[in-house]
Amino acid sequence: MYKVNTLLVLLTGLVSQSIAQAPIERIRLNQIGFYPKAPKLAVVVGEGTTSTFRLKEAGTNKVVFTGTLSEPRTNQYSGKRNRVADFSSFTKKGEYVVEVPDVGTSYTFSIRPEVLREVAAGSLKGFYFQRVSTALPEKYAGKWARPAGHPDDQVLIHPSAASAGRPGGTVISSARGWYDAGDYNKYIVNSGITMGTLLSLYEDFPQYTKKLDVNIPESDNQVPDLLDEAVWNLRWMLTMQDSSDGGVYHKLTTPSFEGMIMPDKAKKPRYVIQKNTIATLDFVAVTAQAARIFDKYQKELPGLADSCRTAALKGWTWAKQNPTVNYDQNEMNKNFDPDVSTGSYQDRSSDDEWIWAATELYITTGQDKYLEGIDLFPEAPLSLPSWNQVRALAYYTLARSGKRLHSSGDKYIDEAREIIIRFANDMVTDLDKQPYHTVMGKTQRDFSWGSSSVAANQGIALIQAHQLTGEKKYLHAALGNLDYLLGRNATGYSFLTGFGDKTPIRPHHRPSVADGIEEPVPGLLSGGPNPGQQDKCKTYTSNYPDESFTDDDCSYASNEIAINWNAPMVYLATAVEAIMEKKK
């Protein structure tokens, strides 16, 4: 297995190999490390004869801390018994291992300030590796350099997307954007939540994100790399709006998925597919949010904020005139050729998209007319953000926007903040009873498709509550979910490629499969345990919900990557770094 060379992640994106000294995988912890003044936990899987553990300096074997393991905690899914090693009171910087006498020794980890800066930078750099319509030169991509794929300057209007001004077969240009996941298509709905998450990170932590340099071609300009990367996708999104009426196409795609080949070898015709209400509302929310952010960068990115504002208003008008145009891929295929079988991103309800789009327009324009007729606070319980449930993004925007609004908006802000705090309180309830001492995994619902993003989005909600209240319990729980993603979990994997000693080597990701390089593209968040096992891969070793993962490129159900999973990882790691920097 390999571990990231942290300096090279920031400077070149290269990965080097190192071999741990006979670690025992029964000791699960954050394989990167811990902040000096933050919780530090490891979990020992299985019962043993000893009740103690030791912290040792890596390399010298000098014992620097001795502690007592917790009473056993029973895993609600597998029945396995875990014990927690808590060494939070130890704060000295250095490289260490945890040793349990009758079990063995953990992977080596660090205790130091800025310990997760490379995780934040690496996960953001992951988006660069997903760029469409451009070559990735060695200067920026290291050994994962590749030729340009999909110029997308000869994209066809699918018959389902035809209009008077753009009949079927019309050729348009729709370049840039990010490859959505392990495949080579681009989807507005999934770009919606992805962009909303990344832009919210900038709005919540603008000063820190300005310092986050990840070595991309735009790094020398005066725009934060986070925003430069977002602009690559934003400029594509703007091309997906029909300029004649404001409606937005659902996706840009080949009719069927390409094989496991490199981008420049993928030559199937590409189409934009049917305009619809939900895609348009996601587009409106993103462009409205982008308009107010890029207002601050008129010199560096002239005209972009104005273009976004115009596009948002035009999209809103189309959605109001076409409020119930749904995307149903099967029905579409009955009426139009060619049939399309790529990711459908079909959503049954547009209620949450109306809330999000209306809120972003309200905050950007200051005009409450956009909230008219919108049930901003329905009785339904709040859900974590996902591509088909974006209501929480609206509340996060309201919660941070007090200074932008007149007093008339206070009622909305107060209600949003109360909902977020209640939501976070539910998450931290009974945390001390969980087998891995994480919010992630309290219920089986957490282990859905893309469960790693559930952990990351839980972390974002907890960060929101911490920012609103200043209470440490929320920050500590968010750190716990980062620990989960980086190794303190029932699989023992750090789910971010290239980060940790045990990390996915064979993700369902076409460039990583086809490039002939042993290590996968770094900085990509694997989907994580999914007991549905919809891919029918034969290499799963467990059916338990929290263990239902296989490091196999056949496993699109547990080991694919996706931009909407990477975005909350970027947010969570970066937000934690920003907060912990202030606590030094």
N, C-alpha and C positions, 0 to 999 in steps of 0.2 A: 504494500500500500504506500501511498505517497502523501506528503504533507507540504503545504504551500510555503515557499520561501517568501516571507512577508514583505521584504523590501522589494523583491522583484514583482510582486503583485502590483504594487503602486507604480513601479517604474517601467516594467516591460510586459507584465502579464505572464512571465515564464513560470513554470513549476519545476521544482527539483524534488528528488526522491530522498527519503530517509527511512531507515528501518528502526522501529521501536525495539527495545531490548526485552524480548519475551513478555510482553504485557498480557495480562489475563483479562479477557473481555467480559468477565463477570463483574468487573468494576466499571460502572458507567458514569461518565462525567463529560463536561464540556471539554472537548479535546484541544481547544485553543487556549483557554485559560480564564482568569478571573481578575476583577479589579481589586486592588488592595482593601478598599473600604466598602466592600459589597459582600453579599452572601456567597459562600463557597461550599457546595455540596457535591458528594459523590454517592452513588447508590450501588450497594453490593447485592447482587442477585443470588438468591439461595441462602439457606441457613448454614451456619458453621459453628465450630466449637468455641471460637473466640468472641469476645465482646469489644475488642479494642481495634484501633487502626493507627497507623503512623503516617506522618508526612515526612518524606525524605527529599534531600537535595538530589536532583538528577545528576548523575556522574560521580558524586562522592559517597552516596548512601548515608550521609549524615542525617540522623533523626532530628528534626527541628520542631516537631509537634506530635503529641500523642492525644488521642481522643477516644471516646466511647461510642460505639455504634448504637443507633436507636433500637427500640423494640421493633420486632418484625412487623411489616405491613403487608397485608395480603392483596395481591393483584386481583381485581374484580373480574378480569377476563380469563386469565390463565390459572389462577389459584397459586401462582408462585409467590414465594415469600421474599421480600426485600428488606434490607436494613440501610439506613441513611448514615453516612459519615459527614459530620458538620465541622468544618474547620474555618468557619467565618471569622473567628477572632484572630487568626493568623494573618498578618498584613505585610510581611517582609517580601520585597520584590525578589524574583528569582525564577528558576526552573525546578519543578518538583514532580514527584510521583506520590500517589497514595498506595500504601502497602497494607494489606490485611493478612496477618500471619498464616492463617490456614487456607487462604484463597490465592493470593499472589499480589502482583503489582499492576498499577494502572498505566495507561499511556502517559508520556511526559506532557506537562502543561505549564503555562506561565502564570505568574502573578505579577501584574504591572499595570500602570496607567495606560490608557489607550490600547488595551489588550485586544479589543475587537475592531479597531480602526481598519485593519486589513480585510476583515470580514465585510464591513460596510463598503469599503472601496471595491473589493472583489465582486460582491454581488451586484453593485452598480455597473462595474465593468462587464458583467455578464450580458447586459443589454447591448453593449458595443458588438459583442460576438454574434448577436442576433440581427444585426443591421442588414437590410435588403438594399440592392441596387448599388453596392459599392464594394470595392476590393478591401480586404483587411491586410495591410502590409505588415511585415515583420516588426517594424518599429513600434507598432501599437499592439499587435496580436501575438508576437513571439512565435513559437513553433506552430501556433494555430493560424498562421497567415493563410489566406486563401484568395482566389480570384473573385471578382464580382459575380454575383448571381442575380437573376431576375431584374433586368433594367426596368421592367414594367412601363415601358414607353409605347407598347403596342397592346394595350389591354382592350378586350372586346366587351361591348355592352351585351350582356346576356338577354335573351328575349324577355325574361321576367322583369328586367330593369328598363325595358324600352320606354321611351317617351317620344312625343312629337319631335322634339329637338334632337333626340338621340335614339334613333331607331335601333333595333337589334342588329348587332354586327358592327356598329359604329366603333371606331378605334379612338381610345383616349389614353392619356398618359397619367399614371398614378404611381409614381416612383417613391422610393424611400420606405420608411416604416420598419417594423421589426417582424421577423418570422415569429409567428404566434407561439409556437411550442416546439415539439419535435418534428413538426411538419413545416412546409414552406409557404403557407397561406397567411393572409392578413385579415383580421376580423374586427369590425368596428366595436361590437359589443364588448369583446374582451379587452380591446384597447381602452374602452371607457373606464373600467375600474382600475386598470393598470396606470393610466395617465392620472386619474383622480388621486390615486395613492401617492404617486411620485410628486405631483404638484403640491399636494397637501404637506408632504415632508418639507418642501421648500418653505411653504407658508408658516409651518410650525417652528422650524429651526433654520431661519434664513442665514444667520451669521455662521453657523457651523458648516452648512452645506457650501457656502462660498469658499471654504478652505479644503474641500474634499476633491483632490486632484487624482484622477484615475488614468491619466495618460491616454487620452483620445485625441484625434486630430484637432479638435477645437480647444484643447486645454490652455493654449496661450492667449485666448481672447479674454475679454472682461466679463464673460458670463459664466456662472458656476457650471461645472461639468454635469451636475445633475440636470440642470435646465438645458444645456446643450444636447444631452442625450435625449431628453424629452422632445426637443424641437425636431429631432430626426423623425420621430413618429408623428408629431403634430403636423408637420408639413405634408406628410402622406394623408393624414386624416382630412385635411382641408381639400384634397383632390377628390375625396369620396362624396362630396356634396354636389348634387346636380345644380349648377349655377342658375338654371332656368327657373327652378321652383323652390329650392332650399331643402328638398328631401335628401336623405343620405342612404347610400347603398349599404347593404348588410355586410358584405365581405368581398374581398378580392381573392379569387381562388382558381385552381385547376378543377375540372369536373370531378376528378378522383385524386387521391393522394399519390404523390410521387413515391418512387422506391427509395431505398436507403442509399442515396447517391449524394454527391456534393452539389451545392447550389448552382454552380456554373454548368453542371451536367443535366440539370432539370429543365427541360425544354417544352413541356406541355403548354398549350394555349391557356391563357388566364383570362378570367371574366370578372366583371363586377356584377353582383347579384341584387335582386329586388330591393327597392327602397321600402322602409317600414318605420313604424312609429318608435319602437324601442331603440333601434339603432340611431335614429335621428335625435332622440332625447339624450342618449348617452353622449353623442357628439355635441349637443347643445351645452350640456353640463361641462364637458372638458374645455370647449372653446370659450365659454363664459369665464371659467376659472383662469384659463390661460390669458385672457384679455387683461385682467387686472394685474396678473403677475408680470407680464411682458410690457405693461405700461412703464415699468421701471427701467426697461432696457430699449428705449426708443432709439438711442444712438447706435447701440450695438446690433440691434435687429430691427431696422427701420420698417415700419408698416405692419409688422407681425401682429401687434396688439390690436390695431384697427381691423385687420383682416379677420382676426378671431372674433372680435365683437360683432362685426357685420355678419359673419357666418352663424354665430349663435342666434342672433335675432332672426335671421332668415330661416334657420332650422326650426326655431320656436313657432314661427308663423305657419310653416308647413305642418308641424305636428298638431297644432290647434285645428287646422283644417282637415287633418287626416288622423284623428285620435285613436283609431282602432285597426290600423293596418298591421296585422301580425305576420310574422315570418313562419311559415309552415313548409318545411323542405319537401316532405312527402307530397303534399298537395301541389306544390310548385312543380315537382317532377312529373305530375300527371298532365300538366298543361304546357310545359315548355321543354325544349331540348337545347343543349344536351342536359341529361340528368346530372345532378350534383350530389355527391356522397361525402363530401368533406364535412368538417365540424359544423353542426347546425346552429349552435348557440340559440336555441329556441327558448323563449321565455313566455310563461303563461300569463303573466300580469305586468302591466306597465305602471301600476300605482307608484312603485318606489322610484322608477325613472322620472315620473312627473315631479315627485317631491324633490329629487336631486337637481334636475334641470331648473325647476322654478327657484330653488334656493340659491343656486349659483348665479342665476340672472339677477335675483333680488340683491345679493351681496355686491355684485359687480356694478349694477346700475343704481342701487339705492331706491328702486321703485317697487313698492309693494304690490303693484298691479299684477306682477307675475305670480303672486301667491293666491290670487283670487280664484276660488273654485278648487283649490288644492287642499286635500285633507292632510295637513302637514304632520299631525301627530295622531295617527290612527291607533285604535286600541290594541292591535296586534303587537305581541312582544317584539322587541328589537332583535334583529338577527345580525350576525357578523357580516361584513361586506363579502360579497362574492359576485361573479359576473352577472348573476340573475337576481341579486338582491343588494341594492346600493343605497338604501335609505340611511344607513349609518353615516355614509359620506356626507350627506346633507347636514346631519346633526354635528359632525365634526367641524364642518364649515361654519355653522351658526355659532358653535361654542368658541371659536377663535376670533370671531368677527365683531366683537363688541365695539371696538374703536372705529369701525367703518360705518356704524349705523347710528341713526338718531335714536332718541329714547323710545320712540314708537316700536323699535325692534327688540326692546328688552324682554318682552314677554316670550318671544320666540327663543331668544338666547337662553333665558333662564330655564325654559322647559327642556331645551336640548341638553343643557348641562345636567339637569336632574336625571334625565333618562340615561345619559352616559354613565353617571356615577352609580345609579341603581344597577345597571348592566354589569359594571365592574365589580360591584359588591357581590352579585350573584356568582361571579367567576371565582372570587377568592374564598368563598365559603367552603369550609372543610378541606382547604388546601393541605393542611397538616396531616390529613388522613390518606392522601394519595400515594400510591406505591413509588412514584418517581418524584414526589413533591412538586408537581407541576399542575397548573391550571389545565393544560392540554391533557386530554384523556379522561377527564372526569366522567364523561358519558360516551357511549359507543358512537353517538352521532358525530363526535369529533373525528372519527376515522372514516371520513368520506373520501371521495375522489379528490386528490390534492390536499390530503390532510396536513401536510407541512404548512400550507397556506392558512389553514385553520389556526395552527399554533402561532403563526406570525401575526395574523389578524387579531387574535386574542391579545397578543402582546401590544398591538397598536391601541386597542380599546383601553387596556390598562395604562398605557402611557398617557392617553387622553385624560383619564381620571387622575393620574398623578399630576399632570400639568394644571388641572383645575383645582385640586385640593392640596397639593404638596405632600400628600401622605405617602410614606415610604412603602406601605404594604403593596400598593399598586406597582411601584417601580420594581420591588423585589420579585413580585409575581411575573412581571414582564421579563426580568432577567432569567427567571426560572424557565420560561418558554424558550428563550434564546438557548439556554443550556440544553433543553430538550432537542432543539433543532441541530445542535452541535455535538450530540452524543449521549445525553442523559435520557435515554429512552429504552424501550423494550427490545429494539433491534440492535442497539449498540452502534448504529451508524451516525456519523455526522452527515446530514443530508445535503450539505452544500458542496458541490463537486470541487475537489482540490483543497479543501479545508479540513484537516484532521488526519488521523492515522487510518481510520476505517471510514471510507467515504465512497460513494458510488463510482464505479469504474466503467460500467456499461449502461449508461442512461439511454432511454428511448429518445434519441436526438440524432437526426440524420447526419449532421456534420461530424459528431463524435464517433459515429459508427463508420462513416465512409472515408475519413481523412487519413487512415493508416497510422495514426498516432496512438500509442497505448493509452495515455491518459486522456480523459474526456476534456472538452472545453471547460475551463474553470469558472467558478462563480455562478453556477446554475443550481437552483434549488430543486431537488428531486421531489416528486409528488408525495412520497411517504406511504405508510401503511394504509391499505384499502382492502377490507375483508370481502368486498364484492368480487375481486379478482376477475374482472370482466374480460381480461385478455387471454384467459385460459392457459397462461404459461405453466410449464411443468416443473419449474424450479422453485416455487414457493415451498418453504419448509414448515410453515405454520398457518393455521386458519384463525388463530386468535386475533381479534381486531387490532391490537397494538403491535403485533408481530407480523402482520400480513403484508410482507414486503419482500421483493426479490431484486437483487442487483443484476438484472438481465435486460438486454435491449428489446426483448420481446414484450416487456411489461409496460405497456402504455398505461395500465391501471395503477401501478405503484411507482414506476421509475421513469416516467416522462418528465420533462421540464415544461414550464409555461410562463409567459411574461406576467400573468396575473398572480402567479405564485412568487416569482422573484421580487415583484414590487413591494409586497409587505415585508419581505426579508430585508430589502434595502432600507425601508422605513424603520423597522424595529432596530436593526443594528446601528444605523446612523443616529436615531433618536437617543438610544442608550449612550452612545459615545458623546453626544452633545450634552446630555444631562450629567454624565459622570465627569466630563471635563470641568464643569462648573463646581463640582464637589471636591476637586483635588485640593 
